[in-house]
Amino acid sequence: MTTYQGVPLTKAYYDNHPEIHHLYPSPQVFLTQLYKPLLEKVSTTNQPQLLEISENRVTINGQPIAL
């Protein structure tokens, strides 16, 4: 789930507002540090994981993640 100011962030909005890009993980960071490790965890544990990204923080299952 990705939000901006509490509202779901669409790709179109993100693409049209480059001034907010620095607030979010880069595609490289997203893939290598967030998505792939979570996908591996899901396949290993067979338990759903909740990744939330906002302009203020990144959490996995409610726990803040430092990038």
N, CA, C and O atoms as a CHARMM CRD file, in Angstrom:
* protein
*
  268
    1    1 MET  N      0.86100  -1.16000   0.00000 PROA 1      0.00000
    2    1 MET  CA     0.00000   0.00000   0.00000 PROA 1      0.00000
    3    1 MET  C      0.91600   1.23400   0.00000 PROA 1      0.00000
    4    1 MET  O      1.81500   1.34300   0.83300 PROA 1      0.00000
    5    2 THR  N      0.68500   2.13800  -0.91900 PROA 2      0.00000
    6    2 THR  CA     1.46800   3.37500  -1.00100 PROA 2      0.00000
    7    2 THR  C      0.51100   4.55700  -0.95700 PROA 2      0.00000
    8    2 THR  O     -0.46600   4.62100  -1.70200 PROA 2      0.00000
    9    3 THR  N      0.82100   5.49100  -0.06000 PROA 3      0.00000
   10    3 THR  CA    -0.04800   6.65900   0.09100 PROA 3      0.00000
   11    3 THR  C      0.76500   7.95100   0.03900 PROA 3      0.00000
   12    3 THR  O      1.97800   7.95900   0.25100 PROA 3      0.00000
   13    4 TYR  N      0.05900   9.03300  -0.24700 PROA 4      0.00000
   14    4 TYR  CA     0.61000  10.38200  -0.16400 PROA 4      0.00000
   15    4 TYR  C     -0.44200  11.23700   0.52900 PROA 4      0.00000
   16    4 TYR  O     -1.56900  11.35600   0.04900 PROA 4      0.00000
   17    5 GLN  N     -0.07600  11.82200   1.64000 PROA 5      0.00000
   18    5 GLN  CA    -0.98000  12.62800   2.45000 PROA 5      0.00000
   19    5 GLN  C     -2.25100  11.85700   2.79900 PROA 5      0.00000
   20    5 GLN  O     -3.35000  12.41300   2.78700 PROA 5      0.00000
   21    6 GLY  N     -2.08900  10.57600   3.11000 PROA 6      0.00000
   22    6 GLY  CA    -3.19600   9.74400   3.55800 PROA 6      0.00000
   23    6 GLY  C     -4.10000   9.20400   2.46700 PROA 6      0.00000
   24    6 GLY  O     -5.07900   8.52000   2.76300 PROA 6      0.00000
   25    7 VAL  N     -3.79000   9.50000   1.20200 PROA 7      0.00000
   26    7 VAL  CA    -4.60500   9.06900   0.06400 PROA 7      0.00000
   27    7 VAL  C     -3.76900   8.10400  -0.77600 PROA 7      0.00000
   28    7 VAL  O     -2.57100   8.32500  -0.94900 PROA 7      0.00000
   29    8 PRO  N     -4.38100   7.03400  -1.30300 PROA 8      0.00000
   30    8 PRO  CA    -3.60600   6.12500  -2.15100 PROA 8      0.00000
   31    8 PRO  C     -2.88100   6.87900  -3.27000 PROA 8      0.00000
   32    8 PRO  O     -3.46300   7.72200  -3.95200 PROA 8      0.00000
   33    9 LEU  N     -1.60400   6.55300  -3.43800 PROA 9      0.00000
   34    9 LEU  CA    -0.77100   7.20100  -4.45200 PROA 9      0.00000
   35    9 LEU  C     -0.83500   6.40400  -5.74300 PROA 9      0.00000
   36    9 LEU  O     -0.49200   5.22200  -5.77200 PROA 9      0.00000
   37   10 THR  N     -1.27200   7.05000  -6.79700 PROA 10     0.00000
   38   10 THR  CA    -1.33000   6.38500  -8.10100 PROA 10     0.00000
   39   10 THR  C     -0.02500   6.62400  -8.85400 PROA 10     0.00000
   40   10 THR  O      0.69700   7.58500  -8.58900 PROA 10     0.00000
   41   11 LYS  N      0.25800   5.73800  -9.78800 PROA 11     0.00000
   42   11 LYS  CA     1.44800   5.89400 -10.61700 PROA 11     0.00000
   43   11 LYS  C      1.37100   7.18600 -11.41500 PROA 11     0.00000
   44   11 LYS  O      2.37200   7.88800 -11.55600 PROA 11     0.00000
   45   12 ALA  N      0.19800   7.50500 -11.93600 PROA 12     0.00000
   46   12 ALA  CA     0.02700   8.72100 -12.72000 PROA 12     0.00000
   47   12 ALA  C      0.35100   9.96600 -11.88200 PROA 12     0.00000
   48   12 ALA  O      1.05700  10.85900 -12.35100 PROA 12     0.00000
   49   13 TYR  N     -0.15400  10.02600 -10.66100 PROA 13     0.00000
   50   13 TYR  CA     0.12600  11.18000  -9.79800 PROA 13     0.00000
   51   13 TYR  C      1.61800  11.25900  -9.49700 PROA 13     0.00000
   52   13 TYR  O      2.22000  12.32900  -9.58300 PROA 13     0.00000
   53   14 TYR  N      2.20900  10.12300  -9.14300 PROA 14     0.00000
   54   14 TYR  CA     3.64100  10.07200  -8.85300 PROA 14     0.00000
   55   14 TYR  C      4.44600  10.54200 -10.06000 PROA 14     0.00000
   56   14 TYR  O      5.35000  11.36600  -9.91700 PROA 14     0.00000
   57   15 ASP  N      4.13000  10.03200 -11.23500 PROA 15     0.00000
   58   15 ASP  CA     4.86200  10.39400 -12.45200 PROA 15     0.00000
   59   15 ASP  C      4.73200  11.87200 -12.79200 PROA 15     0.00000
   60   15 ASP  O      5.67300  12.47100 -13.31200 PROA 15     0.00000
   61   16 ASN  N      3.58500  12.46300 -12.50700 PROA 16     0.00000
   62   16 ASN  CA     3.33400  13.86500 -12.83800 PROA 16     0.00000
   63   16 ASN  C      3.80100  14.85700 -11.77400 PROA 16     0.00000
   64   16 ASN  O      3.67400  16.06800 -11.95600 PROA 16     0.00000
   65   17 HSD  N      4.33900  14.35000 -10.66600 PROA 17     0.00000
   66   17 HSD  CA     4.79400  15.22200  -9.58000 PROA 17     0.00000
   67   17 HSD  C      6.20900  14.83100  -9.14300 PROA 17     0.00000
   68   17 HSD  O      6.38700  14.21400  -8.09300 PROA 17     0.00000
   69   18 PRO  N      7.20100  15.18800  -9.93900 PROA 18     0.00000
   70   18 PRO  CA     8.57700  14.81600  -9.60200 PROA 18     0.00000
   71   18 PRO  C      9.06700  15.41100  -8.27600 PROA 18     0.00000
   72   18 PRO  O     10.04200  14.92500  -7.70300 PROA 18     0.00000
   73   19 GLU  N      8.40900  16.43600  -7.79800 PROA 19     0.00000
   74   19 GLU  CA     8.81900  17.04500  -6.53000 PROA 19     0.00000
   75   19 GLU  C      8.60800  16.11500  -5.32900 PROA 19     0.00000
   76   19 GLU  O      9.16100  16.37000  -4.26000 PROA 19     0.00000
   77   20 ILE  N      7.82300  15.04800  -5.48200 PROA 20     0.00000
   78   20 ILE  CA     7.61700  14.12000  -4.36400 PROA 20     0.00000
   79   20 ILE  C      8.47900  12.86400  -4.49900 PROA 20     0.00000
   80   20 ILE  O      8.47500  12.03800  -3.58600 PROA 20     0.00000
   81   21 HSD  N      9.20000  12.68900  -5.57600 PROA 21     0.00000
   82   21 HSD  CA     9.98400  11.46500  -5.80100 PROA 21     0.00000
   83   21 HSD  C     10.97600  11.19000  -4.68100 PROA 21     0.00000
   84   21 HSD  O     11.16700  10.03700  -4.29600 PROA 21     0.00000
   85   22 HSD  N     11.60600  12.22600  -4.15700 PROA 22     0.00000
   86   22 HSD  CA    12.59500  12.02300  -3.09700 PROA 22     0.00000
   87   22 HSD  C     11.97200  11.52300  -1.78300 PROA 22     0.00000
   88   22 HSD  O     12.69100  11.07800  -0.88900 PROA 22     0.00000
   89   23 LEU  N     10.66300  11.59500  -1.67000 PROA 23     0.00000
   90   23 LEU  CA     9.98400  11.14700  -0.45100 PROA 23     0.00000
   91   23 LEU  C      9.79000   9.63200  -0.39800 PROA 23     0.00000
   92   23 LEU  O      9.42400   9.09200   0.64600 PROA 23     0.00000
   93   24 TYR  N     10.02800   8.95400  -1.50000 PROA 24     0.00000
   94   24 TYR  CA     9.74300   7.52400  -1.61400 PROA 24     0.00000
   95   24 TYR  C     11.00000   6.76200  -2.00700 PROA 24     0.00000
   96   24 TYR  O     11.90900   7.32800  -2.61300 PROA 24     0.00000
   97   25 PRO  N     11.05100   5.46800  -1.66000 PROA 25     0.00000
   98   25 PRO  CA    12.20200   4.66200  -2.07900 PROA 25     0.00000
   99   25 PRO  C     12.29500   4.62000  -3.60800 PROA 25     0.00000
  100   25 PRO  O     11.28100   4.59800  -4.30600 PROA 25     0.00000
  101   26 SER  N     13.51700   4.61000  -4.10300 PROA 26     0.00000
  102   26 SER  CA    13.72600   4.49100  -5.55000 PROA 26     0.00000
  103   26 SER  C     13.26600   3.10800  -5.99800 PROA 26     0.00000
  104   26 SER  O     13.15200   2.19800  -5.17800 PROA 26     0.00000
  105   27 PRO  N     13.00400   2.94500  -7.28500 PROA 27     0.00000
  106   27 PRO  CA    12.62000   1.60700  -7.76900 PROA 27     0.00000
  107   27 PRO  C     13.65500   0.53800  -7.40700 PROA 27     0.00000
  108   27 PRO  O     13.29000  -0.58700  -7.06500 PROA 27     0.00000
  109   28 GLN  N     14.92900   0.88000  -7.48200 PROA 28     0.00000
  110   28 GLN  CA    16.00300  -0.07100  -7.13300 PROA 28     0.00000
  111   28 GLN  C     15.91400  -0.48200  -5.66400 PROA 28     0.00000
  112   28 GLN  O     15.97700  -1.66900  -5.34500 PROA 28     0.00000
  113   29 VAL  N     15.77100   0.49100  -4.77900 PROA 29     0.00000
  114   29 VAL  CA    15.64700   0.20800  -3.34300 PROA 29     0.00000
  115   29 VAL  C     14.37400  -0.59200  -3.07700 PROA 29     0.00000
  116   29 VAL  O     14.38800  -1.54300  -2.29500 PROA 29     0.00000
  117   30 PHE  N     13.29000  -0.21300  -3.71900 PROA 30     0.00000
  118   30 PHE  CA    12.03600  -0.93400  -3.53200 PROA 30     0.00000
  119   30 PHE  C     12.21400  -2.41100  -3.86700 PROA 30     0.00000
  120   30 PHE  O     11.83900  -3.28200  -3.08200 PROA 30     0.00000
  121   31 LEU  N     12.78100  -2.68500  -5.02100 PROA 31     0.00000
  122   31 LEU  CA    12.94400  -4.08400  -5.44400 PROA 31     0.00000
  123   31 LEU  C     13.92200  -4.85000  -4.57300 PROA 31     0.00000
  124   31 LEU  O     13.60900  -5.95200  -4.12300 PROA 31     0.00000
  125   32 THR  N     15.09700  -4.29600  -4.32500 PROA 32     0.00000
  126   32 THR  CA    16.14200  -5.05300  -3.63100 PROA 32     0.00000
  127   32 THR  C     15.97400  -5.11500  -2.11800 PROA 32     0.00000
  128   32 THR  O     16.28200  -6.13800  -1.50800 PROA 32     0.00000
  129   33 GLN  N     15.48900  -4.03700  -1.50300 PROA 33     0.00000
  130   33 GLN  CA    15.41500  -4.00500  -0.04400 PROA 33     0.00000
  131   33 GLN  C     14.02800  -4.26500   0.53300 PROA 33     0.00000
  132   33 GLN  O     13.89400  -4.56700   1.71800 PROA 33     0.00000
  133   34 LEU  N     13.00400  -4.14900  -0.29700 PROA 34     0.00000
  134   34 LEU  CA    11.64600  -4.32800   0.22100 PROA 34     0.00000
  135   34 LEU  C     10.92000  -5.48500  -0.44500 PROA 34     0.00000
  136   34 LEU  O     10.58100  -6.46500   0.21800 PROA 34     0.00000
  137   35 TYR  N     10.67900  -5.38900  -1.73000 PROA 35     0.00000
  138   35 TYR  CA     9.81900  -6.34800  -2.42700 PROA 35     0.00000
  139   35 TYR  C     10.39000  -7.76900  -2.44800 PROA 35     0.00000
  140   35 TYR  O      9.71400  -8.70800  -2.02800 PROA 35     0.00000
  141   36 LYS  N     11.61300  -7.93600  -2.92500 PROA 36     0.00000
  142   36 LYS  CA    12.18400  -9.28200  -3.03000 PROA 36     0.00000
  143   36 LYS  C     12.32200  -9.96600  -1.67400 PROA 36     0.00000
  144   36 LYS  O     11.94200 -11.13100  -1.55500 PROA 36     0.00000
  145   37 PRO  N     12.85000  -9.29400  -0.63900 PROA 37     0.00000
  146   37 PRO  CA    12.91700  -9.95000   0.67400 PROA 37     0.00000
  147   37 PRO  C     11.53800 -10.33200   1.22300 PROA 37     0.00000
  148   37 PRO  O     11.38200 -11.38900   1.83500 PROA 37     0.00000
  149   38 LEU  N     10.53900  -9.46800   1.00300 PROA 38     0.00000
  150   38 LEU  CA     9.18800  -9.80100   1.48300 PROA 38     0.00000
  151   38 LEU  C      8.59900 -10.97300   0.70700 PROA 38     0.00000
  152   38 LEU  O      7.94400 -11.83900   1.28700 PROA 38     0.00000
  153   39 LEU  N      8.82800 -11.00000  -0.58800 PROA 39     0.00000
  154   39 LEU  CA     8.34900 -12.10800  -1.40700 PROA 39     0.00000
  155   39 LEU  C      8.97300 -13.42300  -0.95500 PROA 39     0.00000
  156   39 LEU  O      8.28900 -14.44500  -0.88300 PROA 39     0.00000
  157   40 GLU  N     10.26400 -13.40100  -0.65000 PROA 40     0.00000
  158   40 GLU  CA    10.93200 -14.59800  -0.13000 PROA 40     0.00000
  159   40 GLU  C     10.35000 -15.00600   1.22300 PROA 40     0.00000
  160   40 GLU  O     10.14400 -16.19300   1.47800 PROA 40     0.00000
  161   41 LYS  N     10.08700 -14.03200   2.08500 PROA 41     0.00000
  162   41 LYS  CA     9.51700 -14.33100   3.40500 PROA 41     0.00000
  163   41 LYS  C      8.13600 -14.95800   3.27300 PROA 41     0.00000
  164   41 LYS  O      7.81300 -15.91900   3.97200 PROA 41     0.00000
  165   42 VAL  N      7.32100 -14.41100   2.37200 PROA 42     0.00000
  166   42 VAL  CA     5.98000 -14.96100   2.15400 PROA 42     0.00000
  167   42 VAL  C      6.07200 -16.39100   1.65500 PROA 42     0.00000
  168   42 VAL  O      5.32800 -17.25600   2.11700 PROA 42     0.00000
  169   43 SER  N      6.97100 -16.65300   0.72200 PROA 43     0.00000
  170   43 SER  CA     7.08100 -18.01000   0.18200 PROA 43     0.00000
  171   43 SER  C      7.64100 -18.98400   1.21200 PROA 43     0.00000
  172   43 SER  O      7.32400 -20.17300   1.16900 PROA 43     0.00000
  173   44 THR  N      8.46500 -18.50100   2.13600 PROA 44     0.00000
  174   44 THR  CA     9.04100 -19.35700   3.17500 PROA 44     0.00000
  175   44 THR  C      8.05900 -19.61200   4.30800 PROA 44     0.00000
  176   44 THR  O      7.89900 -20.74900   4.75200 PROA 44     0.00000
  177   45 THR  N      7.39800 -18.55200   4.77800 PROA 45     0.00000
  178   45 THR  CA     6.52300 -18.67400   5.94600 PROA 45     0.00000
  179   45 THR  C      5.07100 -18.93100   5.59800 PROA 45     0.00000
  180   45 THR  O      4.28800 -19.37800   6.43500 PROA 45     0.00000
  181   46 ASN  N      4.71800 -18.64200   4.34600 PROA 46     0.00000
  182   46 ASN  CA     3.32700 -18.77900   3.89100 PROA 46     0.00000
  183   46 ASN  C      2.37700 -17.88600   4.70400 PROA 46     0.00000
  184   46 ASN  O      1.21000 -18.22200   4.90500 PROA 46     0.00000
  185   47 GLN  N      2.90500 -16.74100   5.16600 PROA 47     0.00000
  186   47 GLN  CA     2.09600 -15.78700   5.91600 PROA 47     0.00000
  187   47 GLN  C      2.11800 -14.44600   5.19300 PROA 47     0.00000
  188   47 GLN  O      3.17600 -14.00800   4.74100 PROA 47     0.00000
  189   48 PRO  N      0.97500 -13.79200   5.07800 PROA 48     0.00000
  190   48 PRO  CA     0.93200 -12.49900   4.37800 PROA 48     0.00000
  191   48 PRO  C      1.75700 -11.44700   5.11300 PROA 48     0.00000
  192   48 PRO  O      1.87800 -11.46600   6.33800 PROA 48     0.00000
  193   49 GLN  N      2.31200 -10.53900   4.33700 PROA 49     0.00000
  194   49 GLN  CA     3.09700  -9.42600   4.87000 PROA 49     0.00000
  195   49 GLN  C      2.47000  -8.13200   4.35600 PROA 49     0.00000
  196   49 GLN  O      2.02200  -8.06600   3.21200 PROA 49     0.00000
  197   50 LEU  N      2.44000  -7.11400   5.19600 PROA 50     0.00000
  198   50 LEU  CA     1.85300  -5.83600   4.80700 PROA 50     0.00000
  199   50 LEU  C      2.95300  -4.78700   4.71200 PROA 50     0.00000
  200   50 LEU  O      3.55000  -4.40100   5.71700 PROA 50     0.00000
  201   51 LEU  N      3.21200  -4.33400   3.49700 PROA 51     0.00000
  202   51 LEU  CA     4.18900  -3.28100   3.23800 PROA 51     0.00000
  203   51 LEU  C      3.42200  -1.98700   3.01600 PROA 51     0.00000
  204   51 LEU  O      2.57400  -1.90000   2.12700 PROA 51     0.00000
  205   52 GLU  N      3.72700  -0.97900   3.83500 PROA 52     0.00000
  206   52 GLU  CA     3.08000   0.32700   3.70300 PROA 52     0.00000
  207   52 GLU  C      4.15800   1.38000   3.47400 PROA 52     0.00000
  208   52 GLU  O      5.13200   1.47200   4.22100 PROA 52     0.00000
  209   53 ILE  N      3.96000   2.17200   2.42100 PROA 53     0.00000
  210   53 ILE  CA     4.90700   3.22400   2.07800 PROA 53     0.00000
  211   53 ILE  C      4.14500   4.53900   2.01700 PROA 53     0.00000
  212   53 ILE  O      3.14300   4.66200   1.31200 PROA 53     0.00000
  213   54 SER  N      4.63600   5.51600   2.76400 PROA 54     0.00000
  214   54 SER  CA     4.04900   6.85700   2.70900 PROA 54     0.00000
  215   54 SER  C      5.19200   7.85500   2.58500 PROA 54     0.00000
  216   54 SER  O      6.36300   7.47600   2.59200 PROA 54     0.00000
  217   55 GLU  N      4.84700   9.12000   2.47200 PROA 55     0.00000
  218   55 GLU  CA     5.88700  10.13200   2.34900 PROA 55     0.00000
  219   55 GLU  C      6.70300  10.27800   3.62800 PROA 55     0.00000
  220   55 GLU  O      7.77800  10.87700   3.60800 PROA 55     0.00000
  221   56 ASN  N      6.20500   9.73700   4.73900 PROA 56     0.00000
  222   56 ASN  CA     6.88200   9.87600   6.02100 PROA 56     0.00000
  223   56 ASN  C      7.65600   8.64900   6.47100 PROA 56     0.00000
  224   56 ASN  O      8.61200   8.75600   7.23900 PROA 56     0.00000
  225   57 ARG  N      7.23400   7.46400   5.98500 PROA 57     0.00000
  226   57 ARG  CA     7.88300   6.25200   6.49500 PROA 57     0.00000
  227   57 ARG  C      7.53000   5.03200   5.66000 PROA 57     0.00000
  228   57 ARG  O      6.63800   5.04600   4.81200 PROA 57     0.00000
  229   58 VAL  N      8.28000   3.97700   5.94800 PROA 58     0.00000
  230   58 VAL  CA     8.03500   2.66900   5.36300 PROA 58     0.00000
  231   58 VAL  C      7.87000   1.70000   6.52700 PROA 58     0.00000
  232   58 VAL  O      8.70100   1.66300   7.43500 PROA 58     0.00000
  233   59 THR  N      6.79500   0.91600   6.49800 PROA 59     0.00000
  234   59 THR  CA     6.59000  -0.08100   7.54300 PROA 59     0.00000
  235   59 THR  C      6.29900  -1.43400   6.91200 PROA 59     0.00000
  236   59 THR  O      5.74000  -1.52900   5.82000 PROA 59     0.00000
  237   60 ILE  N      6.69300  -2.47200   7.63000 PROA 60     0.00000
  238   60 ILE  CA     6.34100  -3.83900   7.26900 PROA 60     0.00000
  239   60 ILE  C      5.64200  -4.42000   8.48500 PROA 60     0.00000
  240   60 ILE  O      6.21400  -4.51300   9.57100 PROA 60     0.00000
  241   61 ASN  N      4.40100  -4.80600   8.27900 PROA 61     0.00000
  242   61 ASN  CA     3.57100  -5.31400   9.37200 PROA 61     0.00000
  243   61 ASN  C      3.53800  -4.34400  10.55700 PROA 61     0.00000
  244   61 ASN  O      3.55200  -4.76000  11.71500 PROA 61     0.00000
  245   62 GLY  N      3.49200  -3.04400  10.24500 PROA 62     0.00000
  246   62 GLY  CA     3.39600  -2.01700  11.26900 PROA 62     0.00000
  247   62 GLY  C      4.71500  -1.60300  11.91300 PROA 62     0.00000
  248   62 GLY  O      4.74100  -0.67000  12.71400 PROA 62     0.00000
  249   63 GLN  N      5.81800  -2.29000  11.57200 PROA 63     0.00000
  250   63 GLN  CA     7.12600  -1.97200  12.14600 PROA 63     0.00000
  251   63 GLN  C      7.89700  -1.05900  11.19400 PROA 63     0.00000
  252   63 GLN  O      8.05900  -1.39100  10.02000 PROA 63     0.00000
  253   64 PRO  N      8.37600   0.09100  11.68700 PROA 64     0.00000
  254   64 PRO  CA     9.13100   1.00800  10.82200 PROA 64     0.00000
  255   64 PRO  C     10.40700   0.35500  10.27700 PROA 64     0.00000
  256   64 PRO  O     11.07400  -0.41500  10.96800 PROA 64     0.00000
  257   65 ILE  N     10.72400   0.68000   9.04000 PROA 65     0.00000
  258   65 ILE  CA    11.91900   0.16500   8.38800 PROA 65     0.00000
  259   65 ILE  C     12.80300   1.35400   8.01800 PROA 65     0.00000
  260   65 ILE  O     12.33400   2.32400   7.42300 PROA 65     0.00000
  261   66 ALA  N     14.07800   1.27000   8.37400 PROA 66     0.00000
  262   66 ALA  CA    15.03200   2.31200   7.99100 PROA 66     0.00000
  263   66 ALA  C     15.66800   1.92100   6.66500 PROA 66     0.00000
  264   66 ALA  O     16.16700   0.80700   6.50900 PROA 66     0.00000
  265   67 LEU  N     15.64500   2.83100   5.72600 PROA 67     0.00000
  266   67 LEU  CA    16.25300   2.57300   4.41200 PROA 67     0.00000
  267   67 LEU  C     17.51000   3.39500   4.23700 PROA 67     0.00000
  268   67 LEU  O     18.16100   3.31300   3.19500 PROA 67     0.00000
